[in-house]
Amino acid sequence: MGLCIIHTMREKEQNLKSLTKCPLCKAEYSHSQTLILEESESQTIFHLTCDKCKSAVLAFVTEGKQGVVSLGLATDLSAEEAARVLKRKSISQEEVLEIYKYLNNK
């Protein structure tokens, strides 16, 4: 293995380590409470539920030119609710501008 591949694997392992334990109570996640909500070539979105404290986290793992980056967000959404939210159409720039104008004209 080349040095670059080993470095990338270590980086990936470090980024994913933060997803193995609940950020609130530090209990290890069980595989049965880890669901993949969305997956593409460069990104995977997980929903993790802690067996101990019942808190939930949405975890975004993205692989790019700079390596692997993971981001965990505490949520009160169930896996089903999170999946529905992820499937919704994105809000366009025009829609944001319309809302901004509407709110500032009141």
C-alpha positions as CSV (number, residue, x, y, z in Angstrom):
1,M,0.0,0.0,0.0
2,G,1.2,3.5,-0.8
3,L,1.7,6.0,2.0
4,C,-1.1,8.2,0.6
5,I,-3.6,5.3,0.8
6,I,-2.6,4.5,4.4
7,H,-2.9,8.1,5.4
8,T,-6.4,8.3,3.8
9,M,-7.5,5.1,5.6
10,R,-6.3,6.4,9.0
11,E,-8.0,9.7,8.3
12,K,-11.2,7.9,7.4
13,E,-11.0,5.8,10.6
14,Q,-10.5,8.9,12.8
15,N,-13.5,10.7,11.2
16,L,-15.7,7.7,11.7
17,K,-14.6,7.0,15.3
18,S,-16.7,10.0,16.4
19,L,-19.8,8.2,15.0
20,T,-19.3,5.0,17.1
21,K,-20.4,6.6,20.4
22,C,-23.3,8.7,21.5
23,P,-22.2,12.3,21.9
24,L,-24.5,12.8,24.9
25,C,-24.0,9.7,27.1
26,K,-20.9,8.2,25.4
27,A,-22.5,4.7,25.1
28,E,-21.5,2.8,22.0
29,Y,-24.1,2.6,19.2
30,S,-25.5,-0.8,18.3
31,H,-25.5,-1.8,14.6
32,S,-29.3,-2.4,14.9
33,Q,-29.9,1.3,15.7
34,T,-27.7,2.6,12.8
35,L,-29.6,3.1,9.5
36,I,-28.4,4.4,6.2
37,L,-30.9,7.0,5.0
38,E,-29.1,8.0,1.8
39,E,-26.0,6.9,0.0
40,S,-24.1,8.1,-3.1
41,E,-20.6,7.6,-4.4
42,S,-19.1,10.4,-2.2
43,Q,-21.6,10.8,0.7
44,T,-23.5,8.6,3.2
45,I,-26.2,9.9,5.6
46,F,-26.8,7.8,8.7
47,H,-29.5,8.0,11.4
48,L,-28.1,6.7,14.7
49,T,-30.2,6.1,17.9
50,C,-28.6,5.5,21.2
51,D,-30.0,2.4,23.1
52,K,-29.1,3.9,26.4
53,C,-30.4,7.5,26.4
54,K,-32.6,7.3,23.2
55,S,-31.1,10.4,21.6
56,A,-30.7,10.5,17.9
57,V,-28.0,11.8,15.5
58,L,-28.0,12.5,11.8
59,A,-24.5,11.8,10.6
60,F,-23.2,13.0,7.2
61,V,-20.0,11.3,6.0
62,T,-18.5,12.8,2.8
63,E,-15.4,11.8,0.9
64,G,-13.7,14.3,-1.3
65,K,-10.3,15.3,-2.6
66,Q,-9.3,16.5,0.9
67,G,-10.2,13.2,2.6
68,V,-13.2,12.1,4.6
69,V,-15.3,14.5,6.7
70,S,-18.0,13.5,9.1
71,L,-20.6,15.8,10.7
72,G,-23.0,14.7,13.4
73,L,-26.2,16.6,14.3
74,A,-28.4,15.9,17.2
75,T,-32.0,15.6,16.2
76,D,-35.4,14.7,17.5
77,L,-36.4,13.2,14.2
78,S,-37.1,9.5,13.9
79,A,-35.3,7.7,11.1
80,E,-38.6,7.7,9.1
81,E,-39.1,11.4,9.6
82,A,-35.5,12.2,8.6
83,A,-35.8,10.1,5.5
84,R,-38.9,12.1,4.5
85,V,-37.2,15.4,5.1
86,L,-34.2,14.4,3.0
87,K,-36.4,13.5,0.1
88,R,-38.1,16.9,0.0
89,K,-37.4,19.4,-2.8
90,S,-34.7,22.0,-1.9
91,I,-35.7,25.6,-1.4
92,S,-34.5,27.7,-4.3
93,Q,-32.7,31.1,-4.0
94,E,-35.8,32.8,-5.6
95,E,-38.0,31.3,-2.9
96,V,-35.7,32.6,-0.1
97,L,-35.7,36.0,-1.7
98,E,-39.5,36.1,-1.9
99,I,-39.8,35.2,1.8
100,Y,-37.2,37.8,2.7
101,K,-39.1,40.5,0.7
102,Y,-42.4,39.4,2.2
103,L,-41.2,39.6,5.8
104,N,-39.5,43.0,5.3
105,N,-42.6,44.5,3.8
106,K,-44.8,43.8,6.8
